Amino acid sequence: SFDYLALFPELTAPSSGSASVSDSNGNSGASVVAQAYQFIPTGLVATTAQTAPSMTPTQQALYDYGNVVGGTIQAFEREQPNETEVLKDQAEDRSDPTKAAALVSLGQGLAGIGARMEDMGDVPSSVSSFHSALAQSYEAIGTKLQLVAKAQSDADFVQAIENYDAAANTFLQNYGALASYFSAQGVVFGQTDPGNVFSFNSNAASL
């Protein structure tokens, strides 16, 4: 929904300079860079709910499942605490092989979440379709992100970002669908539960 071509004057400006490029919506070049990537929902989800009192067997199974998946996501976030910086650094210096390798590693980590989800056993049947969709989305955004790092020309770079954003939009829908399912089933995660990554705060902001 914004002009990707407005990225390039900002990305190619000397690091000591102060580019003042704006896109068609009036956003500064730096702002456009920040908006260029949809990304994993860090900050999108939060919880203020208290631990659920008693649960039915179905709720308990979903609660246990949510904590397993949530633990996998949290482990990735601990390993990759500077995701946005990795994205920004590579976009600003696409010729740097170290920065490209860092972005490839980030993509591999995201795809790894999906692979581990695919290998999970004991996924409750009621949530299997949500589970599969989210696992496939993690693999898709991880793969697309690696292709961004490997893009050589400006045109290929823009196309790679657009392809990644399309996959990321689907990812966010699938992530939200699973979170909404937990809520609809009355499954509540405490603030210290790994599954709280799927608990929406009424004031949570979308990326």
C-alpha positions as CSV (number, residue, x, y, z in Angstrom):
1,S,0.0,0.0,0.0
2,F,3.0,2.3,-0.3
3,D,5.6,3.2,-2.9
4,Y,8.5,0.7,-2.6
5,L,10.5,2.7,-5.1
6,A,10.7,5.5,-2.5
7,L,13.0,3.2,-0.6
8,F,16.0,3.5,-2.8
9,P,17.0,7.2,-2.4
10,E,16.9,6.5,1.4
11,L,18.7,3.2,1.3
12,T,21.5,4.5,-1.0
13,A,22.0,7.8,0.8
14,P,25.4,8.2,2.5
15,S,25.1,7.1,6.1
16,S,26.1,10.5,7.3
17,G,23.6,12.2,5.1
18,S,20.0,13.1,6.0
19,A,17.8,12.0,3.1
20,S,14.4,13.6,3.1
21,V,12.6,11.5,0.6
22,S,8.8,11.0,1.0
23,D,6.5,8.5,-0.5
24,S,3.1,9.3,-2.2
25,N,1.5,9.4,1.3
26,G,3.9,11.9,2.7
27,N,5.9,9.4,4.8
28,S,9.6,10.1,5.1
29,G,12.1,7.7,3.5
30,A,13.1,6.4,7.0
31,S,9.4,5.8,7.7
32,V,9.0,4.0,4.4
33,V,11.9,1.7,5.3
34,A,10.3,1.0,8.7
35,Q,7.0,0.1,7.0
36,A,8.6,-2.0,4.2
37,Y,8.3,-5.2,6.0
38,Q,5.3,-6.8,7.7
39,F,6.8,-8.9,10.4
40,I,6.1,-11.4,13.2
41,P,3.5,-10.1,15.7
42,T,5.9,-9.0,18.4
43,G,3.9,-6.4,20.3
44,L,0.7,-7.5,18.5
45,V,-0.3,-9.8,21.3
46,A,-0.3,-9.5,25.0
47,T,-2.4,-10.6,27.9
48,T,-3.8,-9.1,31.1
49,A,-6.0,-12.0,31.9
50,Q,-5.6,-14.0,35.1
51,T,-5.0,-17.7,35.0
52,A,-8.2,-19.6,34.1
53,P,-10.0,-21.3,37.0
54,S,-11.0,-24.8,36.0
55,M,-10.9,-26.2,32.5
56,T,-12.7,-28.9,30.6
57,P,-10.7,-31.7,29.1
58,T,-11.0,-30.0,25.7
59,Q,-9.8,-26.7,27.1
60,Q,-6.9,-28.4,28.9
61,A,-5.8,-30.0,25.7
62,L,-5.9,-26.7,23.9
63,Y,-4.1,-25.0,26.8
64,D,-1.3,-27.5,26.7
65,Y,-1.0,-27.3,23.0
66,G,-0.9,-23.5,23.0
67,N,1.9,-23.6,25.6
68,V,4.0,-25.9,23.4
69,V,3.6,-23.8,20.3
70,G,4.0,-20.6,22.3
71,G,7.2,-22.0,23.8
72,T,8.6,-22.6,20.3
73,I,7.8,-19.0,19.2
74,Q,9.3,-17.5,22.4
75,A,12.5,-19.6,22.0
76,F,12.9,-18.1,18.5
77,E,12.4,-14.6,19.8
78,R,15.0,-15.1,22.5
79,E,17.5,-16.3,19.8
80,Q,16.6,-13.4,17.5
81,P,16.0,-10.3,19.7
82,N,16.9,-7.8,17.0
83,E,14.7,-8.9,14.1
84,T,13.8,-5.4,13.0
85,E,17.4,-4.2,13.1
86,V,18.5,-7.2,11.0
87,L,15.9,-6.2,8.4
88,K,16.8,-2.6,8.4
89,D,20.6,-3.2,8.3
90,Q,20.3,-5.4,5.3
91,A,18.0,-3.1,3.4
92,E,20.3,-0.2,4.0
93,D,23.5,-2.1,2.9
94,R,22.5,-4.8,0.5
95,S,26.1,-5.4,-0.7
96,D,27.3,-6.4,2.8
97,P,27.4,-10.3,2.9
98,T,27.4,-10.3,6.7
99,K,24.1,-8.4,6.8
100,A,22.7,-10.6,4.1
101,A,23.7,-13.7,6.0
102,A,22.1,-12.4,9.1
103,L,18.8,-11.9,7.2
104,V,19.1,-15.4,5.8
105,S,19.6,-16.8,9.3
106,L,16.5,-14.9,10.4
107,G,14.5,-16.4,7.6
108,Q,15.8,-19.9,8.4
109,G,14.7,-19.4,12.0
110,L,11.2,-18.4,11.0
111,A,10.9,-21.4,8.7
112,G,12.2,-23.5,11.5
113,I,9.3,-22.6,13.6
114,G,7.0,-23.9,10.9
115,A,9.0,-27.1,10.5
116,R,8.9,-27.8,14.2
117,M,5.1,-27.2,14.2
118,E,4.7,-29.6,11.3
119,D,6.6,-32.3,13.3
120,M,4.4,-31.8,16.5
121,G,2.4,-34.7,17.7
122,D,-0.8,-34.6,19.8
123,V,-2.2,-31.6,18.0
124,P,-5.9,-31.4,19.1
125,S,-8.1,-32.3,16.1
126,S,-10.3,-29.2,16.6
127,V,-7.3,-26.9,16.0
128,S,-5.4,-29.0,13.4
129,S,-6.5,-26.8,10.4
130,F,-5.4,-23.6,12.3
131,H,-2.2,-25.3,13.3
132,S,-1.3,-26.4,9.7
133,A,-2.1,-23.0,8.3
134,L,0.1,-21.2,10.7
135,A,3.0,-23.7,10.3
136,Q,2.9,-23.3,6.6
137,S,2.8,-19.5,7.0
138,Y,5.9,-19.6,9.2
139,E,7.7,-21.6,6.5
140,A,6.5,-19.3,3.8
141,I,7.6,-16.1,5.4
142,G,11.0,-17.6,6.3
143,T,11.6,-18.7,2.7
144,K,10.5,-15.4,1.3
145,L,12.7,-13.5,3.7
146,Q,15.7,-15.4,2.6
147,L,15.0,-14.5,-1.0
148,V,15.0,-10.8,0.0
149,A,18.6,-11.2,1.2
150,K,19.6,-12.9,-2.1
151,A,18.0,-10.3,-4.4
152,Q,20.6,-8.6,-6.5
153,S,19.0,-5.9,-8.6
154,D,16.7,-3.1,-7.3
155,A,13.8,-4.6,-9.3
156,D,14.4,-8.1,-7.7
157,F,14.7,-6.5,-4.3
158,V,11.4,-4.7,-4.6
159,Q,9.7,-7.9,-6.0
160,A,11.1,-10.0,-3.1
161,I,9.8,-7.5,-0.5
162,E,6.4,-7.5,-2.2
163,N,6.3,-11.3,-2.2
164,Y,7.4,-11.4,1.5
165,D,4.7,-8.9,2.5
166,A,2.0,-10.9,0.7
167,A,3.1,-14.0,2.7
168,A,3.3,-12.0,5.9
169,N,-0.3,-10.7,5.4
170,T,-1.5,-14.3,5.2
171,F,0.7,-15.2,8.2
172,L,-0.9,-12.5,10.3
173,Q,-4.4,-13.7,9.4
174,N,-3.5,-17.3,10.3
175,Y,-1.8,-16.2,13.6
176,G,-4.9,-14.1,14.5
177,A,-7.2,-17.0,13.6
178,L,-5.5,-19.4,16.0
179,A,-5.5,-16.7,18.7
180,S,-9.1,-16.0,18.2
181,Y,-9.9,-19.7,18.4
182,F,-8.3,-20.0,21.8
183,S,-10.4,-17.1,22.9
184,A,-13.6,-18.5,21.5
185,Q,-13.0,-21.8,23.3
186,G,-12.5,-20.0,26.6
187,V,-8.8,-20.9,26.9
188,V,-7.0,-18.4,29.0
189,F,-3.2,-18.2,29.3
190,G,-1.6,-16.6,32.3
191,Q,1.1,-13.9,31.9
192,T,3.9,-16.4,32.5
193,D,2.5,-19.1,30.2
194,P,4.3,-19.5,26.9
195,G,0.8,-19.6,25.3
196,N,0.2,-16.0,26.3
197,V,1.6,-15.0,22.8
198,F,-1.9,-16.0,21.6
199,S,-3.8,-13.8,24.1
200,F,-5.0,-10.6,22.7
201,N,-5.1,-7.5,24.8
202,S,-8.0,-5.3,23.9
203,N,-5.6,-2.4,23.4
204,A,-3.0,-4.4,21.4
205,A,-1.8,-2.5,18.4
206,S,-1.5,-4.0,15.0
207,L,1.9,-3.7,13.2
